[in-house]
Amino acid sequence: MIIKSSDYAISAVTVKQYPEDNLPEIALAGRSNVGKSSLINSLLKRKNLARTSSQPGKTQTLNFYIVNEDFYLVDVPGYGYAKVSRTQRQKFGEMIQDYLETRANLRGLILLVDARHEPTKDDVTMYNYAMTLDLPILVVCTKIDKVKKSQENKVLATLKQKLNLSYDNVEVLTYSSVKKTHVDEAWSWIEQRL
């Protein structure tokens, strides 16, 4: 993918606020602090387009980033962040669910999981939910640069076992925003869905 242009387009919390130009969309989901913003920035070769934060729970809206005026990458609020109130978590859940279940423009879901840890209960729940959406899914194992080379196969084996990754419409990639590991493969998956 040659990136000619990329920009923040809009933030939304309701259907009425979504872009109305009918361009295809790829959503990115994952728990708070898993590296969604870093992945967006590294894919788009931008440093601070998507705001990264050391404080989890910062993304509280659906953030649409337009790429080449052709499609959107959509950053959804992270899940599993304990310091957000239960009411707020429920609102996030409903916002994400409304978007994922009703958005006709949605062409695929990238689900991010942290390579340094086993998938959490929330990761498993999100994956199982994603499987009900009948969307192509790319599971991206982020921060792989923080794992010893000798442990990478173990990380992938654990991921496959915990998430039961045996379905036809699911692909898996390791990824490093720092070392740009598998950036081309991620783009290839995205392009096939557009």
LINSULJO-V100311 format. One record per residue. N is the residue number from 0. PSI is psi in radians with two decimals (none if undefined). Layout:
N|PSI  N|PSI
This chain:
0|2.20  1|2.11  2|1.90  3|-0.59  4|2.59  5|2.44  6|2.70  7|2.28  8|-0.96  9|2.70  10|2.52  11|2.59  12|-0.24  13|2.82  14|-0.66  15|-0.38  16|-0.13  17|2.67  18|2.57  19|0.32  20|0.05  21|0.44  22|2.62  23|2.70  24|2.52  25|2.14  26|2.58  27|2.18  28|2.66  29|2.93  30|2.85  31|2.40  32|0.37  33|-0.30  34|0.45  35|-0.83  36|-0.72  37|-0.68  38|-0.79  39|-0.84  40|-0.73  41|-0.64  42|-0.71  43|0.02  44|0.73  45|2.55  46|-0.85  47|0.56  48|-0.98  49|2.23  50|2.17  51|2.64  52|2.51  53|-0.24  54|2.01  55|2.76  56|0.23  57|-0.69  58|2.00  59|0.19  60|2.94  61|2.05  62|2.09  63|2.20  64|2.12  65|2.36  66|2.17  67|0.39  68|0.30  69|-0.54  70|2.97  71|2.49  72|2.29  73|2.00  74|2.03  75|2.70  76|2.48  77|2.64  78|2.92  79|0.31  80|1.94  81|-0.49  82|-0.13  83|2.43  84|2.75  85|-0.71  86|-0.78  87|-0.74  88|-0.69  89|-0.72  90|-0.76  91|-0.81  92|-0.77  93|-0.69  94|-0.80  95|-0.79  96|-0.80  97|-0.80  98|-0.91  99|-0.56  100|-0.33  101|-0.20  102|1.87  103|-0.47  104|-0.19  105|2.12  106|-0.26  107|2.85  108|2.22  109|2.04  110|2.06  111|2.37  112|2.41  113|2.11  114|-0.39  115|-0.24  116|2.70  117|2.63  118|2.36  119|3.00  120|-0.70  121|-0.67  122|-0.78  123|-0.77  124|-0.80  125|-0.74  126|-0.82  127|-0.68  128|-0.80  129|-0.61  130|-0.43  131|-0.20  132|-0.20  133|0.81  134|2.62  135|2.43  136|2.34  137|2.03  138|2.09  139|2.10  140|1.70  141|2.92  142|0.59  143|-0.38  144|-0.30  145|-0.01  146|2.42  147|2.47  148|-0.73  149|-0.27  150|-0.11  151|-0.77  152|-0.64  153|-0.73  154|-0.82  155|-0.68  156|-0.75  157|-0.75  158|-0.84  159|-0.66  160|-0.80  161|-0.66  162|-0.07  163|1.01  164|1.23  165|0.32  166|2.68  167|-0.62  168|0.37  169|2.24  170|2.74  171|2.41  172|2.50  173|2.69  174|2.46  175|2.07  176|-0.48  177|-0.90  178|0.00  179|0.57  180|2.17  181|0.48  182|-0.80  183|-0.69  184|-0.66  185|-0.77  186|-0.68  187|-0.75  188|-0.79  189|-0.84  190|-0.66  191|-0.48  192|-0.31  193|none
